[in-house]
Amino acid sequence: MNVFFYGTCAAGFGVLKSKFDKDMADPMGKWVTDYRLSDLGNNEVMCCMNVTDMEALGAFMSDPAEVQWDQDNGAVYKLSLIHISEPTRPY
């Protein structure tokens, strides 16, 4: 499943990128097969990732330590699921 999020991180992109790198080493790396995290400037970020286990993502994001990290670093974002299907006609 493709996941997209957009939001802000008051602590800055570098802090969020470091957290992603650490989390991808384990545990996220077990169920996120690819991702792109982008700095949009002014503390705005967006990310696209392929998640193979949505239940694991939900459990990870709702873990009290993760919720606390978001609060401590001013991370606020909205998550969207994206389903990519084959076109029914050529474009």
C-alpha positions, 0 to 999 in steps of 0.5 A: 500500500502506498502511503503519503504524508504531509506535515511540519516538524518544528525541530527541523528536517534534519531531526526528522531525517535522522529519526527515519534513518534510525527507524528504517534500520529497524523496525520500519525497514521490515515493512517499508520497502521504499520511501522518499522523504522531502524537505519542502522548506519552512519546516514542511515535509512530505513523504511517500512510502510503500508499506507492506504491513499496515497493521505494523505501521498503525501499531508503530505510529500509535506507540506511546514513545512515537506519540511522545517523539512527535509532541516533543519535536512538534511533528504534525502531519496528515497521512493518506493512503494511495491506491495505484491502479492500471489505467483503463485506457491509454493516455 
